[in-house]
Amino acid sequence: MKLKSIIVDDEELARKNLSMLLEEYCPEIEIIGDAGNVTDAKELIESEKPDVVFLDIRMPSGSEGFDLLESIENRNFLVVFVTAFKDYALRAFQANAIHYVLKPIDIEDLKDAVSRLVESKTAFAENPENFDTYFESIKNLSTSMESEGYGNKVAISHTKGIKLVHIEDIMYLEASGNCTVLYFADGTRYLDTRTLKIYEGILNPEIFYRIHKSHIINLDYLKEYLNEDGHFAVLKNGKLLPVARNRVSTFVKTLKSL
C-alpha cells in the first residue's frame, strides 16, 4: 500500500521537481496534491488526510512550516522536512529523529528517507499514540533550531516508535552494531536505531565524551579515572568502562579542565 503524500513549498519549480523525483524513484509514495502556502496546505492536509507531508522549512522565513503543523488539530501524519539548512540544523533534525532531505535533493538521500518513512508508518499504525511524541519532538526541533545550540532532549527511535528523553538523564551510550544502547541514571536502557557516530555529533561534547570506539560517557556521571591494569572510567553507579589507549591523553586533559 502506497503512502499518500502532499508537497508543500512556496516555489512551484521545487514542488514539480520533488514530485518528479518521488514518482520516478520512490514507488512507495503516491502524490495526491501540493500547496504553495500555509493556508492552502492546511486545507489540503485537513481534506485529504495524507500519510506524509513533504514540507519546505523555509517558506520564506523558516517559521511557517512549524506554524502550519501547530495549527492542524488532527496530526496523524509523518513529515519530511525539505531544507537547505545545514550544520547545527542537521544536528537538531538527528537529535529529534525527524526525517529530512537536503536541497539540492540527492536521489539516494530521498530514497533512504522514504525507506525510513515506510518503517515509521508501520510502527505508528500499530501504536497511534506515537504521533503525540512525534509532534512533541517536532516542537522540540523548532526550539533547538531557534537556539542554534544543543537541545535538552533527544528522540529515541525504537521498534515501536519514538520516545523523547532528557539528555541529562543519559549516563552513557554503547555501540551495538549499527545501533546504540542508551543507559539512563534510573537504570533503564533503550536500543536506538542510530549509530554511536551520529550520537557523537548530536550530543554536546562538553558534557558527553567518547572514551572508546564503543562508548560515550556523560561526564556528569563520572566518578573517577583508573589507570591500573589498563585505563578505565568509573561511573557513579560503579560501572567500569574502558578508555581507549589513543584517547587517554585527551581524556585526562579534559578531566583536568572540568
N, C-alpha and C positions, 0 to 999 in steps of 0.2 A: 504493500500500500504506500502510495506516494505522500510526501509531506506537502500539504497545501501552504503556499508561501506568497507573501507580498513584498514588494521592494519599495522602500521609502528613501528618496533622495531628491534634493531640490534641483539637481542637474538632470535634464531629460536624457542627455547622451550617456551619463553614468548609469541611469536606470536601464537603458537599452543594452548597454554593454554587459552589465551584470546578468540581465535576463538571458542574453545570448549565450554567455558562458555557462550558466546553470543548465540551460536547455541542452547544450552540446555535451557537457562533461559530467553533469550530475543528474542521472536518470531518477534518483530518489526524490527529486524536487519537482513540484508542479506549480508554476507561476499562475496565480489566479487574479493578480491585479498589481497596480503600482500607484504611488502618490508622490506629488512634488512638494507638499507642505503638510504641516501638522494637522490642520483642520480636515483635509481630505483623507489623510492617513488614519485619523481617529474614526471617521465614518466608515472607512473601508475595513478596518480591523473589527469594529463592532458589528458590521453587517455580514462580513464573510467568514469571521471566526477562523483565522488561519492557524496552522500549526507552528509556523515560523514567520518572523518578520526580519527581513534584511534591512537594517536601519543605518543610514548615514549619520555619523555622530557630530558632524559639523554642518548644521543647516540654518543659517550660516555661522552662528556664534558658538555652537557646541552644546548649548544647554537645551535646545529644542527637542532633541531626541529623548533626553531624560524626562523633560516636562511632558512629552507625549505619553510615555509609559506610565507616569504618575497619574495622568488624567483618565486612564482607562480602568473601569471598575472590575470587569471580569478578565483578569490577566491569567489566562491558561494557555499561553503560547511561549515558544522559545524565541530568543533574539540572537541574531548575528550582527554585531556592530561592524560596519564597513567604515574604515577610518584611515586617515593619513597621519594620525598621531604616532609618535614613536617614543622610545626611551622610557621615561617614567610611566607614561600611559600604558605601555605594554606590560610593565610590571603590575600595574593596577588590574589590568584585564586578567592576567595569570593568577594573581592573588585571589581574585573573586570567582575564578572558574567560569568566566564568561567567554562565549565564542566570539571570535573576531577574525576579520581578514583585512590585510593592509592594502591601501591604494598606492600604486597601481596593483591591480589584483593578479596574483600569481595563481595559475591553474591548479598546481599541486596543493597549495595552501587552501584554496577553495574546496577542493575535493576532500582534503583532510577535515576541514571544518564541517562539511556536510556529513562525513562519516561519523564524526563525534555527535552531531545532531541526532542522527538515527539512534545511536546508543542512548543518548539522553532521553529522547522521546519515549523509548521503551520503558526506561526506569520511571519516568514521570507518569506514564499511563498506568503503571502498577501502583504508584504512590503519588496521587494528585496533590497531597499536602506539600510535596517538594516545591510546588510553584511559589508558596509563601516564602520559603527560604531563598529560592532563586531570585525573586524580585527584591528581597531584602539585600541580597548580595549585589544586585544592580544598583540599588541606592547607595550601598557602601562603595561601589565602584565610582559613582559620581562624586562622592565626598573625597575619596582618595585622589582623584584626578584634579579636583579643585585645590587640594593642598600641595600637589606635586611632590609629595613625600611618601613615606612608608605608612600604609594604613595600619589600623589596630586590630583588624580582623582578617581572617583568611577563610575561604570556602574550600572545604574538603570534598573532592569528587569520589564517591564510592559506588558500589554496585547498585545501591538502591536509590541513589540521587545525590544530593549535596547536603553538607552540614556547615554552618557558619560558626566559627570559633574565635575566641580572643587569642591573639598571638602570644601575649604574655603568659598564657597558661601552658604553652608548649615547653616541655622540659628538654627534649632532644628529638632528633629525627634520624631514621636509619634507612639506608637504601635497601630495597628488596627487588632485585631485578630492575625493571623499568618503572617500578612503583616506589613509594616511600611510606614507611610506617611512622606515624607521629605519636609520640609518647607524651602524656599530659601529667601535670602535677598531681591530679587526683587519682592517678593510677590507671586511667583509661587509655586506650590506644585506638588509632584508626589507620586503615590502609588507604592511601590516596593513589590515584592513577597517574600522578605526575612524578617525574624523576627528581632525585635529590639535587641535580644540577639546576633545575627550574626553581626549586625552593631556595637555593643559594642566591638566586637573583631576586626572588620575591622578598626575602627577609632582610631586615636591617643588619648590615654586617657589624655594626657597633654593639649589637646585642647577641646575634647568632654567629657563631664561629665554626667553620668547617675544620675539624681536627683530623679528619681521616677521609679517605675516599668513600667510606660508608656511613659517616656520622657528622651531623651538625649539632652543636650543643647551644643551649641558651645560657649565656654567661651568668645570668642572674641566679641560676640554679647550680653553679659550680661551687663545690666545697673546697677542693684542693687539687693540686697537681703533684703526682708522684713520679719520680724518675729512678726508682729502684727496680731492677729486673725488667726494664722496659720503660715506656712513657705512658702515663695514664691520667685521664681526667676523672676525678671522683665527684659525682653529683650529690646533692643534698639528701637524696633517698638512698645513698650508698652504692649506686650503680657505678661500675668501673668501665670506662670506655677507652680504647687505645688511641694514642696520639701518634700519627704517622711521623716517622723519623724526619722526613723532609719538611715537616710543618712545626717541629719543636721550637726552633729559634724564634720564629714569628709569633708563635703561640705564647711563649714566655714573655716576649716584648709586649704583647697585648695585655697579658695579666699584670705586668708591672705598671702599665698605663691606666689601669682601672682605678 
